[in-house]
Amino acid sequence: MKKRWGLIWAACLLSSQSFADVRQYKASLDNSKWALAKHSRLQCQLEHSIPRYGKAIFSSQASRALNLNFSLDMLKLPNNYSFAKVSSVPPSYKPGIPSKSVSEMQLLKQFDGELSEKPAWTLLAELEKGMTPTFYYQDWYSEFDSILVGLNAANFHRAYDDFLNCIDNLLPYNFEDISLTVLTYQKNSSELSKASKKRLAMIAEYLKQDAELDLVLVDAYTDSYGGRWHNQQLSEKRAATIRQFFTDNGVEENRVKIEGFGEKRHIASNQNVIERGKNRRVVIRMQRP
């Protein structure tokens, strides 16, 4: 009989010790805050602070395709390589609802944890339903502890609405799509082709949004018809027209450097209309610091 009670006591003690070894991080109901930290036509970022742990961040970037990334911005970065189990756990006021396994999040040494696309959207959907997305992993700094991180859905919905509206307003292209652009012209004219006008408007809108772009280089060229001096003047006029278009659309003039090259640096022959059309061009290059 004594032996039996001893085993029961040992089991209870072990259970109690296991529970104590789980360090939990989660915002309380009173201090749960969700905020749209970044909102522009280039980037949207929804943040949630986790006391003594860091931040949960959902972000989406300007792009041709809808995209979403989730990251756990940790105050103490991983000191090893491992995985965190990601689940959706019901809050205490929703008894009887089972937890759901969402994904596994790879944890890389000295990097924040990240999830993209479907798992990230799933976390948002679970938060919208009032669930608690939860991350569970072995602590890297203490062999006795496991870590549990929960995202509190309190005060989520208003910030989430703002986040969705921000995503809906993102530009449908990014820096890589337009960082190098070639505009083409009508023959012996400063009139851009229809496709080039559309492209130029895209670049101007991007430049207004991205203040981090250091310099825009505008290089203008012509074909070999019309006389060398005339073509030099025409290329300079084309470059100046592009700069004026940018400044008229709110881009600082000192961010745009122009140069006309006239007949120099052909990229095609001048033997037919199609080839000459390729030489009548303006090349726009954008540089980041």
Long-range contacts (C-beta under 8 A, 24 or more apart in sequence): 21-144, 21-145, 21-146, 22-145, 22-146, 22-147, 22-148, 23-139, 23-145, 23-146, 23-147, 23-148, 24-148, 24-149, 24-150, 25-50, 25-51, 25-52, 25-53, 25-147, 25-148, 25-149, 25-150, 26-50, 26-132, 26-148, 26-149, 26-150, 26-151, 26-152, 27-51, 27-152, 27-154, 28-152, 29-152, 29-154, 32-152, 32-153, 32-154, 32-155, 32-156, 33-155, 34-155, 34-156, 34-158, 34-159, 34-160, 35-159, 36-159, 36-162, 36-163, 36-166, 39-162, 39-166, 40-166, 40-209, 41-169, 41-170, 41-171, 41-205, 41-209, 42-170, 42-171, 42-174, 42-206, 42-209, 42-210, 43-170, 44-163, 44-166, 44-167, 44-170, 46-159, 46-160, 46-163, 48-151, 48-152, 48-156, 50-149, 50-151, 53-149, 56-151, 58-120, 58-123, 58-124, 58-163, 60-166, 60-167, 60-170, 61-170, 61-174, 62-170, 62-171, 62-172, 62-173, 62-174, 62-209, 63-170, 63-172, 63-173, 63-174, 64-172, 64-173, 64-174, 64-177, 66-167, 67-116, 67-117, 68-116, 68-117, 68-120, 68-121, 68-124, 69-114, 69-115, 69-116, 69-120, 70-114, 70-115, 70-116, 70-119, 70-120, 70-123, 71-112, 71-113, 71-114, 71-115, 72-105, 72-112, 72-113, 72-114, 72-135, 72-149, 73-112, 74-112, 74-113, 76-141, 77-109, 77-110, 77-111, 77-112, 78-107, 78-108, 78-109, 78-110, 78-111, 78-113, 78-140, 79-109, 79-110, 79-140, 79-141, 80-107, 80-109, 80-140, 81-106, 81-107, 81-108, 81-109, 82-107, 82-137, 82-138, 82-140, 83-107, 83-137, 84-113, 84-135, 84-136, 84-137, 85-135, 85-136, 85-137, 86-115, 86-119, 86-123, 86-133, 86-134, 86-135, 87-133, 87-134, 87-136, 88-122, 88-123, 88-126, 88-131, 88-132, 88-133, 88-134, 89-131, 89-132, 89-133, 89-134, 89-150, 90-131, 90-132, 91-130, 91-131, 91-132, 91-153, 94-130, 94-131, 97-131, 99-134, 100-126, 102-126, 102-133, 105-135, 107-137, 123-151, 124-160, 127-151, 127-153, 127-156, 127-160, 128-153, 128-156, 128-157, 128-160, 129-153, 171-202, 171-205, 171-206, 171-209, 173-202, 173-206, 175-206, 175-210, 175-286, 175-288, 178-202, 178-203, 178-206, 178-286, 179-285, 179-286, 180-283, 180-284, 180-285, 180-286, 181-283, 181-284, 182-281, 182-282, 182-283, 182-284, 183-242, 183-281, 183-282, 183-283, 183-284, 184-277, 184-278, 184-280, 184-281, 185-238, 185-280, 185-281, 185-282, 187-273, 187-276, 187-277, 187-280, 188-225, 188-226, 188-234, 190-234, 190-237, 190-238, 190-241, 200-242, 200-245, 203-246, 203-284, 203-286, 204-245, 204-246, 204-249, 204-251, 205-249, 207-246, 207-249, 207-251, 207-255, 207-286, 208-249, 208-250, 208-251, 212-288, 212-289, 213-255, 213-286, 213-287, 213-288, 214-255, 214-287, 214-288, 214-289, 215-255, 215-256, 215-257, 215-286, 215-287, 216-246, 216-251, 216-255, 216-256, 216-257, 216-284, 216-285, 216-286, 216-287, 217-257, 217-259, 217-283, 217-284, 217-285, 217-286, 217-287, 218-242, 218-243, 218-256, 218-257, 218-258, 218-259, 218-282, 218-283, 218-284, 219-258, 219-259, 219-260, 219-261, 219-282, 219-283, 219-285, 220-258, 220-259, 220-260, 220-261, 220-281, 220-282, 221-261, 221-262, 221-263, 221-264, 221-265, 221-266, 221-279, 221-280, 221-281, 221-282, 221-283, 222-262, 222-263, 222-279, 222-280, 223-263, 223-266, 223-270, 223-276, 223-277, 223-279, 223-280, 224-263, 224-266, 224-270, 224-276, 224-279, 225-270, 225-276, 228-262, 228-263, 231-262, 231-263, 232-260, 232-261, 232-262, 232-263, 233-260, 234-260, 234-262, 235-260, 235-261, 235-262, 236-260, 238-282, 239-282, 242-282, 242-284
